[in-house]
Amino acid sequence: MLFRSHSQKNFDSMMHLTKAMIRYLWITGGFVLVGIGIIGSFTPLMPSLVFFLGATYCFARSSRKFLRMIVSNKHVGQQILDFKKGRGMTVGTKIRAITVMLASMFISAFFLVKIVWVKWAICFTALGVTTIILAWKTKNE
């Protein structure tokens, strides 16, 4: 077909616009998740790697440039690659994660919370998370 109809041109331009909008939504979602991940890096009890993994997924669907930036980041890039390849956590990372988590939960359970069942819930959560971290594969440094 040499000449496309006017409606076909409109449809093609609309599809192009829709793909561009979806791409920008993925990029925006990626940056929102990076922002939350950065906040999580400094906030006890808030994981950061989960949000960086989500950002990686968003960037993989939208922008190779931003995907390369997050994977090559000196703070989280190696953790993302290790998670993706199923390598596990280093002993040092496990110790830091458990120490920070237990310290913040200890402060919450014994100094901030007054309700007994909530104190128990915090303690059981700490025990569960510690078990999960210890069960996760240990990577050689």
Salt bridges, closest charged atoms under 4 A:
ASP12 OD2 - ARG4 NH1 2.57
ASP82 OD1 - ARG87 NH1 3.06
ASP82 OD2 - LYS139 NZ 2.39
